[in-house]
Amino acid sequence: MKIKLTNKQLETTNKQVIRIGYCGAQYLLRGLNAYAYNKGVYGWNWDAYDIGGGVCVCTGYRNLTGARVKYDDLEEEAENAIAEYWAHLSDKSAEERANKKIAELRAELINRALA
């Protein structure tokens, strides 16, 4: 269940917040559930995903908070890992390899955010 947070609450409860536009990191965030959200007079603004290490990703349409971190190359690698998984569905270890690769990419995103 998601909790409603303000931008200030999100920033004070995490070491670092990364801002990413809506669907900008759909492959990097694969398998994670949002733990917080924000809404305003125009409806839903953003969701927050905990990616570990005290870092969270704030992704949505408006009122985003956090630092901008270069992630496009990581998202592309995550997309390739998922494509590889879909190409080899009969291979039982394909999903495990894709999940491991995405975990490594998230760790790199954390390193970039904390640097």
C-alpha positions as CSV (number, residue, x, y, z in Angstrom):
1,M,0.0,0.0,0.0
2,K,1.4,3.4,-1.0
3,I,1.5,6.3,1.4
4,K,0.9,9.9,0.4
5,L,4.0,12.1,0.9
6,T,4.9,15.7,0.2
7,N,8.1,16.6,-1.7
8,K,9.7,17.7,1.6
9,Q,8.8,14.5,3.3
10,L,10.2,12.5,0.5
11,E,13.5,14.4,0.5
12,T,13.9,14.2,4.3
13,T,13.3,10.4,4.5
14,N,15.9,9.5,1.8
15,K,19.6,10.2,1.4
16,Q,19.1,11.0,-2.2
17,V,16.1,11.4,-4.5
18,I,16.4,11.0,-8.3
19,R,13.9,12.6,-10.5
20,I,12.9,10.8,-13.7
21,G,10.0,11.7,-16.0
22,Y,7.0,9.4,-16.4
23,C,8.0,6.1,-17.9
24,G,11.6,7.2,-18.2
25,A,12.9,4.3,-16.2
26,Q,10.3,1.6,-16.7
27,Y,12.9,-1.1,-17.3
28,L,15.2,-0.1,-14.4
29,L,12.2,-0.1,-12.1
30,R,10.9,-3.4,-13.3
31,G,9.6,-5.6,-10.4
32,L,9.5,-2.8,-7.9
33,N,6.4,-1.4,-6.4
34,A,6.0,2.3,-5.5
35,Y,5.9,2.9,-1.8
36,A,4.7,6.5,-1.9
37,Y,2.8,8.9,-4.2
38,N,1.8,12.6,-4.4
39,K,-1.3,14.2,-5.8
40,G,-2.5,17.7,-6.2
41,V,-5.5,19.6,-7.5
42,Y,-4.9,18.2,-11.0
43,G,-4.6,14.6,-9.8
44,W,-1.7,12.3,-9.5
45,N,1.7,13.9,-9.6
46,W,4.4,11.2,-9.0
47,D,5.3,7.9,-7.4
48,A,8.4,7.1,-5.4
49,Y,10.3,3.8,-5.7
50,D,12.9,2.7,-3.2
51,I,15.9,1.3,-5.1
52,G,18.1,0.7,-2.0
53,G,21.0,2.4,-0.4
54,G,18.8,5.2,0.9
55,V,18.1,6.3,-2.7
56,C,14.6,6.5,-4.2
57,V,13.4,7.4,-7.7
58,C,10.6,10.0,-8.0
59,T,8.8,9.5,-11.4
60,G,5.7,11.1,-12.7
61,Y,4.2,14.0,-14.6
62,R,4.4,17.1,-12.3
63,N,5.8,18.5,-9.1
64,L,8.8,16.1,-9.2
65,T,11.5,16.5,-6.6
66,G,15.1,15.3,-6.5
67,A,18.3,15.5,-8.5
68,R,18.8,14.8,-12.1
69,V,21.1,11.9,-12.7
70,K,22.2,10.5,-16.1
71,Y,20.4,7.2,-16.4
72,D,19.6,6.9,-20.1
73,D,22.4,4.4,-20.8
74,L,21.4,2.3,-17.8
75,E,17.8,2.3,-19.0
76,E,18.9,1.2,-22.4
77,E,20.9,-1.7,-20.9
78,A,18.0,-2.7,-18.8
79,E,15.7,-2.7,-21.9
80,N,18.2,-4.9,-23.7
81,A,18.3,-7.3,-20.7
82,I,14.5,-7.6,-20.8
83,A,14.5,-8.1,-24.6
84,E,17.1,-10.9,-24.2
85,Y,14.8,-12.5,-21.6
86,W,11.8,-12.4,-23.9
87,A,13.9,-13.8,-26.7
88,H,14.9,-16.8,-24.6
89,L,11.7,-17.6,-22.7
90,S,12.3,-21.4,-22.9
91,D,15.6,-20.9,-21.0
92,K,14.8,-21.2,-17.3
93,S,17.8,-19.0,-16.3
94,A,17.0,-16.2,-18.7
95,E,14.8,-14.4,-16.2
96,E,17.4,-14.8,-13.4
97,R,20.1,-13.3,-15.7
98,A,17.8,-10.4,-16.6
99,N,17.0,-9.7,-12.9
100,K,20.6,-9.9,-12.0
101,K,21.6,-7.4,-14.7
102,I,18.8,-5.0,-13.7
103,A,20.0,-5.2,-10.1
104,E,23.5,-4.4,-11.2
105,L,22.2,-1.4,-13.2
106,R,20.2,-0.1,-10.2
107,A,23.4,-0.4,-8.1
108,E,25.2,1.8,-10.7
109,L,22.3,4.3,-10.6
110,I,22.7,4.4,-6.8
111,N,26.4,5.0,-7.1
112,R,25.8,7.9,-9.6
113,A,23.2,9.4,-7.3
114,L,25.5,9.3,-4.3
115,A,28.6,10.6,-6.1
